[in-house]
Amino acid sequence: MTIDITKTLFLIVDIQNDFCPGGALAVNDGDKIITAINSLSKIIAGKGGRVAASQDWHPQDHVSFESTWPPHCVQGTPGADFHKDLDLKPVSLIIRKGFRKELDSYSAFFENDRTTPTGLEGWIHSLGIETVVLGGIASDYCVFYSAMDSRKAGFRTIVVSDAVKGVGIPEGSVEAAIKEMEAEGVEFICSGEIELGLK
């Protein structure tokens, strides 16, 4: 696998306290992927690529709290903060999503109405990016929707298998998400393979 690093974006999805162990909507071992993410972001940024991070940023009365999820990533609270171990120095753009009371947002590209953009796609196009590499939480929700939207936007899309963690609710959701992503042309490789393929 060969990747032109100067035309690559590493997208870090929702590495926030509420999604890590001890958080309101914790993913098992969600913090265990941070080392791989930090390594990749440092390498990609250091070789001329770009790094962006998405951040759930919900109001206190967000619609998803009533029906889908417990309150999480509320604006200005410690739960919404990026995990303390995440290195933000290589990050040149932070995309805050889900901040509209009536709209949830899984994807870093679009709110869940599938029409309201976050601004990420336009920024990527303006930089001449061709490849989007993803790591983060959760592989069956926010990573999944971000990867699918990346493909729809025409970008080569790569999910780093050892830099993502899934919720696994309902049972089998991670496997189903991987299968659907692969069917759309999303590639899956480990972080070591990414590092070897950069040029």
Backbone as ProteinMPNN parsed JSONL, in Angstrom:
{"seq_chain_A": "MTIDITKTLFLIVDIQNDFCPGGALAVNDGDKIITAINSLSKIIAGKGGRVAASQDWHPQDHVSFESTWPPHCVQGTPGADFHKDLDLKPVSLIIRKGFRKELDSYSAFFENDRTTPTGLEGWIHSLGIETVVLGGIASDYCVFYSAMDSRKAGFRTIVVSDAVKGVGIPEGSVEAAIKEMEAEGVEFICSGEIELGLK", "coords_chain_A": {"N_chain_A": [[0.841, -1.2, 0.0], [0.604, 2.158, -0.923], [0.74, 5.498, 0.079], [0.255, 8.863, -0.574], [1.526, 11.116, 1.426], [1.372, 13.886, 1.57], [-1.046, 14.478, 0.593], [-2.895, 13.579, 2.362], [-5.243, 13.185, 4.994], [-5.414, 12.694, 8.443], [-7.965, 11.691, 10.386], [-9.14, 12.06, 13.524], [-11.431, 10.617, 15.556], [-13.578, 11.633, 17.985], [-12.164, 11.228, 20.552], [-12.811, 11.431, 23.493], [-13.455, 12.183, 26.97], [-15.941, 11.167, 27.93], [-16.391, 8.991, 26.304], [-14.457, 7.232, 26.936], [-13.051, 4.819, 29.31], [-14.717, 5.111, 32.417], [-16.246, 7.215, 31.659], [-19.428, 8.77, 30.692], [-20.589, 7.422, 28.566], [-19.068, 5.123, 28.027], [-16.669, 3.327, 26.077], [-15.405, 0.118, 26.002], [-12.015, -0.202, 26.78], [-11.443, 2.084, 25.346], [-9.511, 4.005, 25.701], [-7.21, 2.713, 25.089], [-6.381, 2.892, 22.494], [-5.156, 5.252, 22.058], [-2.373, 5.598, 22.06], [-1.543, 4.51, 19.591], [-2.924, 6.275, 17.897], [-1.74, 8.769, 18.544], [0.869, 8.291, 17.661], [0.489, 7.935, 14.885], [-0.618, 10.449, 14.144], [1.472, 12.187, 14.688], [3.447, 11.26, 12.905], [2.17, 11.554, 10.383], [1.545, 14.326, 10.298], [4.138, 15.271, 10.537], [5.276, 14.584, 8.132], [4.103, 16.148, 6.262], [1.384, 15.797, 5.912], [-2.081, 16.305, 6.964], [-3.872, 16.753, 10.082], [-6.916, 16.254, 11.697], [-9.456, 16.592, 14.224], [-12.464, 15.302, 15.54], [-15.181, 16.347, 17.675], [-17.677, 15.572, 19.86], [-20.239, 17.751, 20.881], [-22.449, 18.587, 22.722], [-25.521, 20.337, 23.58], [-27.092, 20.812, 26.824], [-29.708, 19.931, 26.746], [-29.955, 18.135, 24.651], [-31.407, 16.387, 21.896], [-30.85, 13.628, 21.599], [-30.448, 12.692, 24.139], [-32.848, 12.152, 25.247], [-33.851, 9.885, 24.067], [-32.004, 8.069, 22.825], [-29.317, 7.927, 23.875], [-27.533, 8.129, 27.049], [-26.988, 11.293, 28.802], [-24.141, 12.935, 27.506], [-20.868, 14.193, 26.683], [-21.407, 16.953, 27.079], [-21.444, 20.353, 26.35], [-18.649, 22.193, 27.434], [-18.197, 20.679, 29.727], [-16.2, 18.37, 31.737], [-16.496, 15.825, 30.639], [-16.802, 16.231, 27.927], [-14.341, 17.01, 27.131], [-11.291, 16.42, 25.305], [-9.485, 13.357, 25.736], [-6.957, 13.274, 28.208], [-4.548, 12.13, 27.439], [-4.419, 12.325, 24.718], [-2.598, 13.633, 22.086], [-2.722, 16.795, 20.993], [-1.188, 18.503, 19.557], [-0.38, 18.042, 16.796], [-2.774, 18.546, 15.527], [-4.683, 20.392, 13.271], [-7.23, 21.237, 12.813], [-10.28, 21.334, 14.552], [-13.315, 19.759, 14.606], [-16.42, 20.461, 15.733], [-19.338, 18.78, 16.594], [-22.878, 17.938, 16.573], [-23.954, 19.993, 18.06], [-26.316, 21.284, 17.755], [-29.485, 21.493, 19.185], [-31.651, 19.959, 18.241], [-30.594, 18.121, 16.513], [-28.729, 15.188, 16.102], [-25.349, 14.0, 15.666], [-23.383, 11.802, 14.135], [-21.46, 11.454, 12.141], [-18.382, 13.016, 11.144], [-18.6, 14.594, 8.993], [-21.277, 15.253, 8.271], [-24.339, 16.338, 9.874], [-26.923, 14.349, 11.468], [-29.185, 14.682, 9.895], [-28.32, 14.352, 7.43], [-27.896, 16.314, 5.581], [-26.956, 18.74, 6.596], [-23.907, 20.213, 6.64], [-20.726, 19.82, 8.331], [-18.596, 21.289, 7.648], [-16.199, 20.08, 7.261], [-15.716, 18.605, 4.852], [-15.469, 20.592, 2.842], [-13.197, 21.961, 3.755], [-11.264, 19.931, 3.531], [-11.25, 19.492, 0.733], [-10.284, 21.982, -0.083], [-7.644, 21.806, 0.571], [-6.603, 20.004, -1.142], [-6.665, 17.345, -0.474], [-6.632, 13.813, -0.859], [-6.798, 11.34, 0.364], [-8.325, 9.944, 3.206], [-7.611, 9.016, 6.408], [-8.683, 7.152, 9.153], [-9.09, 7.068, 12.715], [-10.278, 6.23, 16.009], [-13.271, 6.605, 18.073], [-16.626, 5.657, 17.777], [-16.138, 2.495, 16.247], [-18.418, 1.37, 15.171], [-20.228, 3.396, 15.059], [-19.642, 6.57, 15.135], [-17.132, 6.564, 13.79], [-17.775, 4.797, 11.736], [-19.906, 6.173, 10.318], [-18.529, 8.477, 9.574], [-16.517, 7.409, 7.941], [-18.047, 6.294, 5.884], [-19.239, 8.589, 4.803], [-16.961, 9.893, 3.959], [-16.167, 8.248, 1.848], [-18.381, 8.601, 0.165], [-17.951, 11.208, -0.535], [-15.896, 10.948, -2.222], [-13.274, 10.422, -1.453], [-10.318, 8.458, -1.031], [-10.446, 6.072, 1.46], [-9.387, 5.02, 4.589], [-9.452, 2.9, 7.323], [-7.876, 2.555, 10.391], [-7.163, -0.336, 11.893], [-6.171, -0.992, 14.48], [-6.486, 1.35, 15.756], [-9.023, 2.025, 16.396], [-12.057, 1.602, 18.296], [-15.02, -0.205, 19.111], [-18.553, 0.08, 20.045], [-20.346, -2.085, 20.124], [-23.027, -2.536, 20.538], [-26.2, -2.828, 19.205], [-25.5, -6.381, 19.698], [-23.034, -7.605, 17.525], [-22.823, -5.343, 16.013], [-20.399, -4.086, 15.415], [-19.07, -5.862, 13.68], [-20.936, -5.874, 11.598], [-20.793, -3.212, 10.772], [-18.161, -3.054, 9.821], [-18.296, -4.823, 7.675], [-20.111, -3.453, 6.022], [-18.72, -1.099, 5.519], [-16.497, -2.088, 4.137], [-17.78, -3.008, 1.856], [-18.346, -0.62, 0.638], [-15.928, 0.165, -0.215], [-14.073, 0.994, 1.66], [-10.88, 0.804, 3.096], [-9.039, -1.396, 5.26], [-6.424, -1.385, 7.479], [-3.523, -2.0, 9.582], [-1.782, 0.119, 11.965], [0.999, -0.079, 11.66], [1.276, -0.879, 9.013], [0.358, 1.384, 7.698], [2.382, 3.232, 8.336], [4.557, 2.109, 6.997], [3.723, 2.42, 4.401], [3.683, 5.097, 3.748], [4.684, 7.876, 1.759]], "CA_chain_A": [[0.0, 0.0, 0.0], [1.334, 3.412, -0.986], [-0.093, 6.657, 0.389], [0.918, 10.154, -0.711], [1.262, 11.735, 2.71], [1.071, 15.314, 1.435], [-2.461, 14.574, 0.206], [-3.577, 12.714, 3.322], [-5.755, 13.702, 6.265], [-5.706, 11.754, 9.524], [-9.138, 12.17, 11.114], [-9.27, 11.445, 14.854], [-12.859, 10.72, 15.857], [-14.228, 11.609, 19.304], [-11.396, 10.681, 21.684], [-13.276, 12.301, 24.575], [-13.55, 11.505, 28.259], [-17.189, 10.43, 28.117], [-16.353, 7.766, 25.51], [-13.37, 6.405, 27.455], [-13.393, 4.211, 30.602], [-15.084, 6.058, 33.458], [-17.116, 8.237, 31.09], [-20.877, 8.552, 30.7], [-20.944, 6.509, 27.474], [-17.726, 4.565, 27.85], [-16.371, 2.194, 25.212], [-14.373, -0.703, 26.636], [-10.644, -0.003, 26.299], [-11.4, 3.199, 24.413], [-8.268, 4.753, 25.883], [-6.06, 1.885, 24.689], [-6.0, 3.182, 21.104], [-4.592, 6.604, 21.983], [-0.952, 5.525, 21.717], [-1.455, 4.341, 18.13], [-3.395, 7.52, 17.277], [-0.704, 9.79, 18.71], [1.99, 7.953, 16.794], [0.109, 8.215, 13.497], [-0.803, 11.885, 13.907], [2.801, 12.801, 14.682], [4.123, 10.874, 11.663], [1.476, 12.139, 9.229], [1.768, 15.775, 10.308], [5.557, 15.519, 10.358], [5.655, 14.336, 6.746], [3.39, 17.054, 5.365], [-0.056, 15.556, 5.878], [-2.884, 17.09, 7.9], [-4.574, 16.02, 11.136], [-8.109, 16.911, 12.245], [-10.117, 15.825, 15.277], [-13.873, 15.648, 15.772], [-15.533, 16.44, 19.087], [-19.089, 15.713, 20.186], [-20.343, 19.019, 21.622], [-23.907, 18.64, 22.855], [-26.177, 21.154, 24.606], [-27.605, 19.996, 27.94], [-31.032, 19.384, 26.427], [-29.848, 17.563, 23.307], [-32.492, 15.452, 21.59], [-30.45, 12.223, 21.743], [-30.462, 12.318, 25.545], [-34.201, 11.733, 25.613], [-34.294, 8.644, 23.44], [-30.999, 7.142, 22.32], [-28.12, 7.797, 24.699], [-27.498, 8.942, 28.272], [-26.291, 12.554, 28.577], [-22.701, 12.764, 27.326], [-20.155, 15.225, 25.915], [-22.13, 18.22, 27.201], [-20.545, 21.487, 26.102], [-17.996, 22.831, 28.562], [-18.013, 19.779, 30.86], [-15.024, 17.504, 31.597], [-16.802, 14.677, 29.78], [-16.667, 16.62, 26.521], [-12.935, 17.295, 26.84], [-10.47, 15.353, 24.752], [-8.758, 12.595, 26.744], [-5.705, 13.975, 28.556], [-3.393, 11.513, 26.785], [-4.435, 12.6, 23.285], [-1.7, 14.72, 21.704], [-3.418, 17.686, 20.063], [-0.225, 19.406, 18.886], [-0.406, 17.928, 15.333], [-4.129, 18.79, 15.026], [-4.834, 21.744, 12.721], [-8.656, 21.593, 12.774], [-11.208, 20.59, 15.426], [-14.701, 19.834, 14.141], [-17.407, 20.2, 16.783], [-20.563, 18.291, 15.964], [-23.963, 17.629, 17.494], [-24.197, 21.122, 18.967], [-27.687, 21.76, 17.566], [-30.336, 20.771, 20.123], [-32.603, 19.049, 17.596], [-29.898, 17.255, 15.557], [-27.558, 14.448, 16.538], [-24.335, 13.963, 14.623], [-22.389, 10.736, 14.254], [-20.398, 11.688, 11.171], [-17.631, 14.267, 11.213], [-18.881, 15.329, 7.756], [-22.66, 15.735, 8.224], [-25.253, 16.043, 10.968], [-27.717, 13.157, 11.159], [-30.206, 14.912, 8.872], [-27.602, 13.971, 6.214], [-27.777, 17.455, 4.666], [-26.267, 19.856, 7.236], [-22.487, 19.882, 6.681], [-19.922, 20.335, 9.438], [-17.533, 22.109, 7.076], [-14.979, 19.283, 7.081], [-15.482, 18.237, 3.448], [-14.977, 21.762, 2.12], [-11.827, 22.216, 4.198], [-10.404, 18.896, 2.94], [-11.118, 19.785, -0.696], [-9.47, 23.188, -0.259], [-6.247, 21.436, 0.793], [-6.19, 19.03, -2.138], [-6.577, 16.023, 0.154], [-7.199, 12.704, -1.628], [-6.942, 10.166, 1.223], [-8.714, 10.178, 4.599], [-7.288, 7.909, 7.301], [-9.485, 7.356, 10.36], [-8.952, 6.344, 13.969], [-11.116, 6.824, 17.042], [-14.408, 5.948, 18.716], [-16.629, 4.199, 17.875], [-16.054, 1.954, 14.896], [-19.755, 1.035, 14.671], [-21.079, 4.587, 15.026], [-19.092, 7.808, 14.56], [-16.117, 6.212, 12.799], [-18.512, 4.202, 10.61], [-20.599, 7.195, 9.518], [-17.515, 9.361, 8.996], [-15.87, 6.691, 6.839], [-19.006, 6.163, 4.78], [-19.367, 9.911, 4.18], [-15.697, 10.148, 3.275], [-16.238, 7.529, 0.577], [-19.386, 9.264, -0.68], [-17.354, 12.464, -1.0], [-14.912, 10.609, -3.243], [-11.929, 10.262, -0.931], [-9.817, 7.152, -0.621], [-10.743, 6.057, 2.892], [-8.678, 3.94, 5.266], [-9.659, 2.8, 8.766], [-6.736, 1.895, 11.039], [-7.848, -1.332, 12.724], [-5.724, -0.959, 15.867], [-6.68, 2.712, 16.263], [-10.462, 2.219, 16.586], [-12.783, 0.713, 19.21], [-16.458, -0.162, 18.872], [-19.49, -0.056, 21.152], [-20.826, -3.463, 20.131], [-24.453, -2.573, 20.905], [-26.521, -4.208, 19.579], [-24.477, -7.389, 19.45], [-22.727, -7.779, 16.109], [-22.834, -4.062, 15.292], [-19.046, -3.781, 14.925], [-18.844, -6.708, 12.506], [-21.823, -5.402, 10.527], [-20.264, -1.934, 10.294], [-16.958, -3.349, 9.033], [-18.747, -5.436, 6.419], [-20.726, -2.415, 5.193], [-17.66, -0.195, 5.083], [-15.716, -2.78, 3.109], [-18.605, -3.054, 0.64], [-18.276, 0.712, 0.036], [-14.568, 0.427, -0.66], [-13.199, 1.43, 2.746], [-9.777, -0.123, 3.341], [-8.692, -1.617, 6.662], [-5.056, -1.826, 7.698], [-3.038, -1.664, 10.911], [-0.972, 1.336, 11.976], [2.32, -0.39, 11.141], [1.194, -0.894, 7.544], [0.253, 2.796, 7.281], [3.697, 3.862, 8.463], [5.414, 1.573, 5.956], [3.246, 2.814, 3.072], [3.732, 6.546, 3.523], [5.786, 8.354, 0.912]], "C_chain_A": [[0.875, 1.249, 0.0], [0.367, 4.575, -0.786], [0.746, 7.924, 0.226], [0.573, 10.993, 0.516], [0.879, 13.202, 2.594], [-0.378, 15.546, 1.002], [-3.345, 13.716, 1.109], [-4.026, 13.487, 4.551], [-5.93, 12.545, 7.227], [-6.819, 12.359, 10.359], [-9.291, 11.374, 12.41], [-10.697, 11.687, 15.333], [-13.139, 10.558, 17.351], [-13.448, 10.905, 20.413], [-11.63, 11.595, 22.883], [-13.506, 11.503, 25.847], [-14.812, 10.671, 28.413], [-17.249, 9.133, 27.309], [-15.254, 6.807, 25.959], [-13.76, 5.836, 28.821], [-13.6, 5.248, 31.697], [-16.027, 7.138, 32.976], [-18.573, 7.827, 31.056], [-21.333, 7.542, 29.648], [-19.672, 5.77, 27.046], [-17.701, 3.37, 26.899], [-15.231, 1.418, 25.869], [-13.019, -0.496, 25.97], [-10.521, 1.138, 25.289], [-10.115, 4.001, 24.514], [-7.036, 3.996, 25.385], [-5.581, 2.188, 23.27], [-5.259, 4.512, 20.97], [-3.117, 6.578, 21.59], [-0.761, 5.404, 20.209], [-1.879, 5.613, 17.409], [-2.336, 8.611, 17.372], [0.481, 9.546, 17.786], [1.689, 8.306, 15.341], [-0.011, 9.711, 13.227], [0.538, 12.596, 13.855], [3.528, 12.514, 13.366], [3.498, 11.574, 10.46], [1.697, 13.649, 9.168], [3.233, 16.103, 10.023], [6.036, 15.343, 8.932], [4.836, 15.162, 5.753], [1.912, 16.787, 5.19], [-0.778, 16.438, 6.885], [-3.556, 16.185, 8.918], [-5.743, 16.876, 11.617], [-8.712, 16.01, 13.315], [-11.565, 16.278, 15.395], [-14.176, 15.559, 17.259], [-17.053, 16.568, 19.213], [-19.235, 16.903, 21.131], [-21.818, 19.342, 21.822], [-24.376, 19.681, 23.866], [-26.784, 20.248, 25.679], [-28.931, 19.32, 27.621], [-31.059, 18.745, 25.045], [-30.866, 16.448, 23.099], [-32.102, 13.998, 21.824], [-30.493, 11.757, 23.192], [-31.827, 11.795, 25.974], [-34.504, 10.312, 25.153], [-33.194, 7.621, 23.187], [-29.868, 6.875, 23.299], [-28.278, 8.528, 26.017], [-26.773, 10.253, 27.986], [-24.773, 12.346, 28.53], [-22.145, 13.936, 26.52], [-20.926, 16.548, 25.903], [-21.117, 19.367, 27.15], [-19.964, 22.058, 27.401], [-17.792, 21.955, 29.782], [-16.758, 18.923, 30.649], [-15.269, 16.308, 30.68], [-16.636, 14.975, 28.304], [-15.218, 16.875, 26.129], [-12.275, 16.114, 26.131], [-9.73, 14.656, 25.895], [-7.386, 13.235, 26.961], [-4.486, 13.403, 27.838], [-3.339, 11.778, 25.285], [-3.56, 13.814, 22.986], [-2.375, 15.573, 20.628], [-2.462, 18.589, 19.272], [-0.242, 19.269, 17.361], [-1.742, 18.325, 14.703], [-4.268, 20.229, 14.536], [-6.295, 22.161, 12.582], [-9.415, 20.707, 13.745], [-12.619, 20.841, 14.929], [-15.622, 19.499, 15.305], [-18.735, 19.864, 16.136], [-21.614, 17.975, 17.023], [-24.295, 18.765, 18.446], [-25.569, 21.746, 18.772], [-28.628, 20.881, 18.393], [-31.146, 19.665, 19.454], [-31.941, 18.047, 16.656], [-28.744, 16.525, 16.22], [-26.569, 14.414, 15.381], [-23.338, 12.859, 14.921], [-21.179, 11.042, 13.364], [-19.684, 13.009, 11.419], [-17.882, 15.139, 9.983], [-20.268, 15.966, 7.742], [-23.379, 15.454, 9.529], [-26.163, 14.895, 10.514], [-28.906, 13.407, 10.238], [-29.647, 14.621, 7.479], [-27.477, 15.117, 5.205], [-26.993, 18.621, 5.266], [-24.791, 19.518, 7.383], [-21.803, 20.459, 7.913], [-18.848, 21.298, 8.946], [-16.265, 21.328, 6.782], [-14.688, 18.992, 5.607], [-14.909, 19.409, 2.653], [-13.531, 22.081, 2.469], [-10.865, 21.222, 3.552], [-10.176, 19.187, 1.458], [-10.196, 20.982, -0.934], [-7.986, 22.899, -0.116], [-5.725, 20.45, -0.246], [-6.01, 17.624, -1.579], [-7.257, 14.976, -0.726], [-7.505, 11.485, -0.766], [-7.298, 10.594, 2.638], [-8.446, 8.899, 5.391], [-8.001, 8.166, 8.62], [-9.045, 6.47, 11.512], [-9.89, 6.97, 14.975], [-12.249, 5.944, 17.515], [-15.699, 6.471, 18.096], [-16.755, 3.636, 16.464], [-17.415, 1.592, 14.306], [-20.714, 2.223, 14.688], [-20.352, 5.766, 14.358], [-17.974, 7.555, 13.551], [-16.791, 5.66, 11.547], [-19.139, 5.278, 9.721], [-19.606, 8.159, 8.876], [-16.827, 8.704, 7.807], [-16.795, 6.577, 5.635], [-19.184, 7.494, 4.054], [-18.092, 10.3, 3.436], [-15.68, 9.474, 1.903], [-17.23, 8.196, -0.381], [-18.839, 10.559, -1.262], [-16.227, 12.212, -2.0], [-13.484, 10.436, -2.76], [-11.569, 8.789, -0.762], [-9.895, 7.133, 0.897], [-10.156, 4.81, 3.536], [-8.97, 4.007, 6.761], [-8.493, 2.009, 9.357], [-7.27, 0.96, 12.128], [-7.441, -1.283, 14.19], [-5.815, 0.446, 16.469], [-8.161, 3.056, 16.367], [-10.984, 1.22, 17.622], [-14.27, 0.891, 18.967], [-17.276, -0.313, 20.133], [-19.973, -1.501, 21.261], [-22.252, -3.605, 20.625], [-25.258, -2.047, 19.732], [-25.404, -5.175, 19.202], [-24.279, -7.583, 17.942], [-22.62, -6.489, 15.336], [-21.457, -3.711, 14.722], [-18.773, -4.56, 13.641], [-19.688, -6.252, 11.323], [-21.304, -4.101, 9.929], [-19.037, -2.15, 9.412], [-17.344, -3.908, 7.67], [-19.312, -4.381, 5.471], [-19.679, -1.433, 4.674], [-16.832, -0.829, 3.966], [-16.461, -2.827, 1.784], [-18.588, -1.713, -0.091], [-16.853, 1.084, -0.388], [-13.635, 0.987, 0.394], [-12.135, 0.36, 2.979], [-9.489, -0.222, 4.836], [-7.253, -2.114, 6.747], [-4.638, -1.454, 9.117], [-2.067, -0.49, 10.823], [0.437, 1.091, 11.425], [2.354, -0.386, 9.622], [1.09, 0.53, 6.976], [1.641, 3.431, 7.266], [4.647, 3.391, 7.36], [5.026, 2.091, 4.57], [3.326, 4.291, 2.759], [4.917, 6.932, 2.648], [5.725, 9.888, 0.786]], "O_chain_A": [[1.78, 1.382, 0.825], [-0.694, 4.625, -1.408], [1.819, 8.045, 0.817], [-0.536, 11.516, 0.63], [0.137, 13.713, 3.433], [-0.873, 16.673, 1.04], [-4.385, 13.203, 0.694], [-3.297, 14.326, 5.08], [-6.525, 11.526, 6.875], [-6.643, 13.413, 10.969], [-9.54, 10.169, 12.387], [-11.118, 12.833, 15.495], [-12.959, 9.476, 17.91], [-14.006, 10.077, 21.134], [-10.782, 12.411, 23.243], [-13.725, 10.292, 25.802], [-14.76, 9.575, 28.972], [-18.074, 8.266, 27.598], [-15.132, 5.703, 25.43], [-14.71, 6.324, 29.434], [-12.777, 6.144, 31.886], [-16.558, 7.902, 33.782], [-18.915, 6.682, 31.352], [-22.356, 6.88, 29.826], [-19.268, 5.794, 25.883], [-18.592, 2.521, 26.916], [-14.213, 2.0, 26.246], [-12.891, -0.601, 24.75], [-9.601, 1.151, 24.472], [-9.675, 4.606, 23.536], [-5.952, 4.568, 25.273], [-4.484, 1.778, 22.889], [-4.789, 4.855, 19.885], [-2.661, 7.456, 20.858], [0.067, 6.098, 19.619], [-1.261, 5.993, 16.414], [-2.066, 9.301, 16.39], [1.027, 10.481, 17.201], [2.518, 8.897, 14.65], [0.447, 10.189, 12.189], [0.72, 13.515, 13.056], [4.147, 13.404, 12.784], [4.208, 12.122, 9.616], [2.001, 14.19, 8.105], [3.535, 17.09, 9.352], [7.077, 15.88, 8.551], [4.87, 14.907, 4.549], [1.246, 17.467, 4.409], [-0.147, 17.232, 7.582], [-3.784, 15.003, 8.66], [-5.585, 18.062, 11.905], [-8.497, 14.798, 13.306], [-11.862, 17.472, 15.357], [-13.535, 14.817, 18.003], [-17.645, 17.537, 18.738], [-18.455, 17.053, 22.071], [-22.366, 20.242, 21.185], [-23.724, 19.896, 24.887], [-26.965, 19.051, 25.455], [-29.239, 18.259, 28.164], [-32.072, 18.807, 24.348], [-31.149, 15.668, 24.009], [-32.954, 13.2, 22.216], [-30.568, 10.556, 23.452], [-31.934, 11.072, 26.965], [-35.311, 9.613, 25.766], [-33.43, 6.421, 23.322], [-29.502, 5.723, 23.528], [-29.078, 9.459, 26.107], [-26.012, 10.328, 27.021], [-24.197, 11.677, 29.387], [-22.871, 14.585, 25.768], [-21.079, 17.181, 24.858], [-20.082, 19.342, 27.817], [-20.697, 22.364, 28.341], [-17.265, 22.429, 30.788], [-16.299, 18.766, 29.517], [-14.345, 15.834, 30.018], [-16.359, 14.073, 27.514], [-14.895, 16.95, 24.944], [-12.653, 14.96, 26.333], [-9.39, 15.285, 26.897], [-6.739, 13.679, 26.012], [-3.495, 14.107, 27.647], [-2.329, 11.49, 24.643], [-3.754, 14.887, 23.557], [-2.573, 15.125, 19.499], [-2.899, 19.353, 18.411], [-0.131, 20.283, 16.672], [-1.84, 18.43, 13.48], [-4.008, 21.173, 15.281], [-6.577, 23.317, 12.268], [-9.23, 19.491, 13.77], [-13.066, 21.984, 14.84], [-15.605, 18.376, 15.808], [-19.202, 20.571, 15.243], [-21.302, 17.773, 18.196], [-24.853, 18.536, 19.518], [-25.958, 22.636, 19.528], [-28.567, 19.654, 18.304], [-31.313, 18.579, 20.01], [-32.625, 17.214, 16.061], [-27.877, 17.151, 16.83], [-26.913, 14.758, 14.251], [-22.54, 12.969, 15.852], [-20.03, 10.906, 13.786], [-20.291, 13.991, 11.846], [-17.435, 16.284, 9.929], [-20.43, 17.087, 7.26], [-23.086, 14.473, 10.213], [-26.176, 14.52, 9.342], [-29.576, 12.457, 9.832], [-30.374, 14.636, 6.486], [-26.999, 14.905, 4.09], [-26.42, 19.417, 4.522], [-24.44, 18.633, 8.163], [-22.248, 21.463, 8.468], [-18.26, 22.036, 9.736], [-15.354, 21.841, 6.132], [-13.547, 19.117, 5.163], [-13.969, 19.235, 1.878], [-12.735, 22.427, 1.597], [-9.792, 21.6, 3.082], [-9.042, 19.135, 0.98], [-9.415, 20.986, -1.886], [-7.155, 23.654, -0.62], [-4.545, 20.1, -0.237], [-5.284, 16.811, -2.15], [-8.332, 15.222, -1.273], [-8.369, 10.68, -1.114], [-6.668, 11.486, 3.205], [-8.987, 7.837, 5.081], [-7.937, 9.274, 9.153], [-8.682, 5.308, 11.334], [-10.268, 8.131, 14.82], [-12.213, 4.72, 17.386], [-15.822, 7.683, 17.913], [-17.399, 4.231, 15.6], [-17.56, 1.514, 13.086], [-21.892, 2.069, 14.365], [-20.442, 5.935, 13.142], [-17.88, 8.267, 12.551], [-16.42, 6.016, 10.429], [-18.923, 5.288, 8.509], [-19.821, 8.609, 7.751], [-16.581, 9.35, 6.788], [-16.362, 6.746, 4.495], [-19.271, 7.525, 2.827], [-18.15, 10.963, 2.4], [-15.231, 10.063, 0.919], [-16.961, 8.338, -1.574], [-19.223, 10.96, -2.36], [-15.669, 13.155, -2.561], [-12.57, 10.313, -3.576], [-12.415, 7.974, -0.396], [-9.456, 8.078, 1.552], [-10.398, 3.69, 3.087], [-8.761, 5.042, 7.393], [-8.164, 0.924, 8.878], [-7.767, 1.416, 13.158], [-8.277, -1.51, 15.064], [-5.289, 0.701, 17.552], [-8.526, 4.23, 16.422], [-10.424, 0.138, 17.799], [-14.732, 1.988, 18.655], [-16.779, -0.77, 21.162], [-20.006, -2.073, 22.351], [-22.647, -4.678, 21.082], [-25.027, -0.92, 19.295], [-24.479, -4.817, 18.473], [-25.245, -7.707, 17.188], [-22.357, -6.508, 14.134], [-21.367, -3.103, 13.656], [-18.309, -4.001, 12.647], [-19.22, -6.243, 10.185], [-21.366, -3.906, 8.715], [-18.892, -1.502, 8.375], [-16.79, -3.515, 6.644], [-19.037, -4.403, 4.271], [-19.747, -0.99, 3.528], [-16.511, -0.177, 2.973], [-15.857, -2.701, 0.718], [-18.791, -1.667, -1.304], [-16.612, 2.193, -0.864], [-12.525, 1.414, 0.075], [-12.44, -0.831, 3.051], [-9.671, 0.74, 5.582], [-6.906, -3.138, 6.158], [-5.323, -0.677, 9.782], [-1.589, -0.148, 9.742], [1.006, 1.975, 10.785], [3.331, 0.051, 9.014], [1.652, 0.839, 5.926], [2.023, 4.087, 6.296], [5.447, 4.175, 6.848], [5.868, 2.195, 3.678], [3.067, 4.702, 1.628], [6.011, 6.383, 2.782], [6.566, 10.486, 0.115]]}, "name": "protein", "num_of_chains": 1, "seq": "MTIDITKTLFLIVDIQNDFCPGGALAVNDGDKIITAINSLSKIIAGKGGRVAASQDWHPQDHVSFESTWPPHCVQGTPGADFHKDLDLKPVSLIIRKGFRKELDSYSAFFENDRTTPTGLEGWIHSLGIETVVLGGIASDYCVFYSAMDSRKAGFRTIVVSDAVKGVGIPEGSVEAAIKEMEAEGVEFICSGEIELGLK"}
